[in-house]
Amino acid sequence: MLIRVLDTTLRSGRRLAIAIAGGFLLFAGIVMIVLPGPAILAIPAGLGILALEFEWANRWLVAAELRWRSWRRARAESRERVVEL
């Protein structure tokens, strides 16, 4: 009985710590969009931390990664077209 209570408490504490750390980093990244700072690094880092415990954050992180790869691919293709001209 005591082990079950401790296990539940530790899981809740871990989840809370991840939520606070990831949420803070995500919020700081969003603020850095307007203010000077490395928002492009802080937002994915915050989502990565939150994705350890929350499925919605994992989905957002995967979607952001797909958009980033798509953007890089389109940029590389446009550069190739400029070189060919």
SEDRENVO-843613 format. One record per residue (C-alpha): residue number from 1; x, y, z. Coordinates in nm, 4 decimals. Example, Ala and Ser with C-alpha at 12.3 -4.5 7.8 and 13.67 -1.06 7.14 Angstrom:
SEDRENVO-843613
k/x/y/z
1/1.2300/-0.4500/0.7800
2/1.3670/-0.1060/0.7140
This chain:
SEDRENVO-843613
k/x/y/z
1/0.0000/0.0000/0.0000
2/0.2742/0.2461/0.0965
3/0.4766/0.1592/-0.2128
4/0.1760/0.2284/-0.4353
5/0.1207/0.5679/-0.2722
6/0.4896/0.6581/-0.3083
7/0.4920/0.5448/-0.6705
8/0.1861/0.7547/-0.7499
9/0.3355/1.0540/-0.5692
10/0.6657/1.0245/-0.7561
11/0.4894/0.9965/-1.0922
12/0.2770/1.3004/-1.0142
13/0.5820/1.4936/-0.8995
14/0.7755/1.4032/-1.2140
15/0.4828/1.4996/-1.4337
16/0.4472/1.8309/-1.2497
17/0.8194/1.9071/-1.2771
18/0.8174/1.8326/-1.6500
19/0.5065/2.0459/-1.6980
20/0.6633/2.3409/-1.5145
21/1.0032/2.3195/-1.6855
22/0.8633/2.2592/-2.0338
23/0.5871/2.5143/-1.9917
24/0.8325/2.7785/-1.8748
25/1.0666/2.7143/-2.1664
26/0.7795/2.7117/-2.4168
27/0.6389/3.0363/-2.2728
28/0.9844/3.1974/-2.2766
29/1.0251/3.0935/-2.6412
30/0.6909/3.2466/-2.7333
31/0.7917/3.5696/-2.5579
32/1.1227/3.5614/-2.7463
33/0.9343/3.5823/-3.0750
34/0.8643/3.9459/-2.9891
35/1.1640/4.0178/-2.7676
36/1.5251/3.9430/-2.8594
37/1.6283/3.5866/-2.7927
38/1.6629/3.2415/-2.9454
39/1.2931/3.1581/-2.9837
40/1.3678/2.9115/-3.2637
41/1.5617/2.7032/-3.0091
42/1.3511/2.7571/-2.6972
43/1.0132/2.6608/-2.8437
44/1.1193/2.3163/-2.9747
45/1.3148/2.2544/-2.6536
46/1.0078/2.3339/-2.4435
47/0.7912/2.1103/-2.6601
48/1.0518/1.8360/-2.6364
49/1.0455/1.8484/-2.2585
50/0.6650/1.8528/-2.2514
51/0.6546/1.5636/-2.5004
52/0.8143/1.3406/-2.2371
53/0.4799/1.3294/-2.0554
54/0.2125/1.4820/-2.2789
55/0.0948/1.3361/-2.6102
56/-0.0346/1.6703/-2.7422
57/0.3146/1.8192/-2.7138
58/0.4585/1.5237/-2.9026
59/0.2087/1.5791/-3.1861
60/0.2986/1.9494/-3.2026
61/0.6682/1.8671/-3.2035
62/0.6300/1.6175/-3.4888
63/0.4176/1.8644/-3.6873
64/0.6751/2.1400/-3.6347
65/0.9548/1.9090/-3.7455
66/0.7647/1.8172/-4.0636
67/0.7034/2.1840/-4.1437
68/1.0695/2.2646/-4.0805
69/1.1864/1.9866/-4.3142
70/0.9363/2.0918/-4.5799
71/1.0546/2.4521/-4.5566
72/1.4204/2.3492/-4.5840
73/1.3463/2.1275/-4.8841
74/1.1566/2.4087/-5.0615
75/1.4363/2.6526/-4.9845
76/1.7001/2.4159/-5.1246
77/1.4944/2.3640/-5.4416
78/1.4512/2.7381/-5.4913
79/1.8257/2.7902/-5.4530
80/1.8886/2.5222/-5.7164
81/1.6551/2.7027/-5.9555
82/1.8380/3.0318/-5.9004
83/2.1734/2.8670/-5.9729
84/2.0382/2.7141/-6.2951
85/1.9231/3.0519/-6.4278
